[in-house]
Amino acid sequence: MENSPEEIKSSEHTNINLIHSYTDYRVKLANDSINALNTKLASIIAFSGASISFSINLPNKPFILSEATQQYLCYTCLILKILVCICLVIAICISTLGFLPKSGGGMTPPNLLMSENYYDSDENIRLIITKTEIEALEELESIRDDKAKLVTKAILALASGAILAASSIILASILSML
């Protein structure tokens, strides 16, 4: 004979243990992902900072010699050098934004559980904890998604700087051969 819905609701057997374990796993996964994104942001800051010091050596005034030995300045290389530095500074600024503190992942304080729920069943306590973990998980996933967007933008700024630097070197090389 099958159990009626009323009997199922009144029974103590639920899936709260499974849900609690899964929620714990997801919170850990979100935290690990945030840590990985923080590492990427720090790497972008370090690489961009080092690249700025290398950009000093980029050509900025290659000359074009004419047959009458007159010199013509090519300001394109200077403009490219400035754009490289701007892209690198943008990458650093965007990456730094990713490190601004944000509150997230609030959990039920243990002292609150001790004072208000000490005599409740294990299942009820686990349910309370799981509900707050689900809320915390939503906040952590939002923080993770925001950091991922910042990493993407910083990588694009860094890549733009690298492309502009390569263009400046290529242009200066071509002009020096003329």
N, C-alpha and C positions, 0 to 999 in steps of 0.2 A: 504494500500500500504506500502511496506517495504522501509526502508531507504537505500539508496545506500551507499557503503563504503566511498565515498567522503563526504557525508552528516554526517556520523557517526564521521569521523575524524575531521570535522570542528565544530562539536557541542562542547559545553563547558562541557557536562556531561561526567565525567570519574569516575573511581573508586579510585581516588587518596586518598580520605578521608579514605576509607576502608584499602587501602594499608598502608597509614601512621599510622593508629591506630594499625594495625597488626604489623608493624615494631617496633613501640614504645613498644608494648607488648613483642616482642621477645628480644629487647634490655634489657628491665627490667628483663625478665626471665634469660638472659645470665648473667647479673650483680648479680642477686640473687644466681645463681648457683656458680659463682666465689666466692661470700661471704661465701657460705656454704663450699666450698672446702678450703678456707682460715681457716675457723674454724676447719676443720678436720686436716689440717696441723699443726695448733697451738696445738691441742690436742695431736697429735702424738709427737711433740717436748716435751711437758710437760710430757707425760707419759713415753717417752723414757728417759728423764732426771731423773725422779724419779726412774725408773727401774735400771738405772746405779748405783744409790746409794744403792739400794737393792742388786745388784749383788755382792757387797762387801762381803755379808754374804754367798755367794755360796761356797760350799766346793771346796777346791783346792788340798788338800793333804790327802785324806783318806788312811789309812794304811790297808794292808792285813797282818794279823798275821799268821805266820806259826806255826807248832807244836813245832818247836825249838825256839819259841818266837823271831824269827827274823822278822823285819818289812820290808815290800816292799812298796815302794811308787807307787801310781797309778797316773801317770801324765795325764791321760785322763780327769780327773775332772778339772785340771788346764787348760788344752787346751780348754775344754768346757767353762770354765769361761771367758777365753780370747775371744773366739768366740762370746759369749753372748755380751760382751762389744763392740766388733767390730760391730756386727749387730745393736746394739742400737745407736752407733755413726753414722753408715750409715743411719739409719732411721732419725736421727736428721739432718744430712747433706742434705739428699734428701728433707726433709720437708722445710729446710731453703732455698733451691733453689727455692721452690715454692713462696717464699716471695720476691724474687728479683723483683725490679720494671720493668714493661714492659709498653710501651706506647700502647694504644689501645683505640679504640672507639672515634676517632677524629670526631668532629661535625663541621658544618658550624657556624662560629662565628656570633652572632647576629648583631654586628656592620657592618659586611660585607653585610648582608642582608639589613640593614638599608641604607647603602650608595649606593649599587648597584641595589637593587631590590625593593626599597620603593614603586614605582608606578606600580609594576607588580601585576597581579591578585593573589588572595589568592591561587588559584589552582596552579599557577606557583611557588609561594613561597613554598607551601606544597610539590610540586614535587622536588624542590631543596633540601629541608630538608630531604625528604624521601630517595633521592639518597645517601646523605652522611650518613644517618642512616644505610642504607644497607651495605655500606662499613665498618662502625664502627661495625656493627653486625658481619661481617665476622671476623674482628680482635678480637672481644670479644669472639667469639666462638672458635677461635684458642687458645686464652689464656686459656679459660675454659678447652679445651681438653688437653692442655699441663699440666695444674694443676692436672687434673684427673689422668693422667699417673703418675705424681709424687706421688700423694696420694696412688695409687695402689702399686708403688714400695716401698714407705715408710711403708705401712701396711705389705707388704711381709717381709721386713727387721725386723720389730717389731715382727711379728709372728715367724720368724726364731729364733730371740733372745729368745722368750718365750719358744719355743720348745727345744732349746739347754739348757736353764736354767732348765727346767723340766727334761731333760735327765741327766744333771749333778746331780741333787738332787736324782733322782732314782738310778743312778749308785753309788753314795756315800752311799745311804741307803743300797743297796744290798751288797756293799763291807764291810760295817760296821758289817753286820750280819755274814760274813764269819769268 
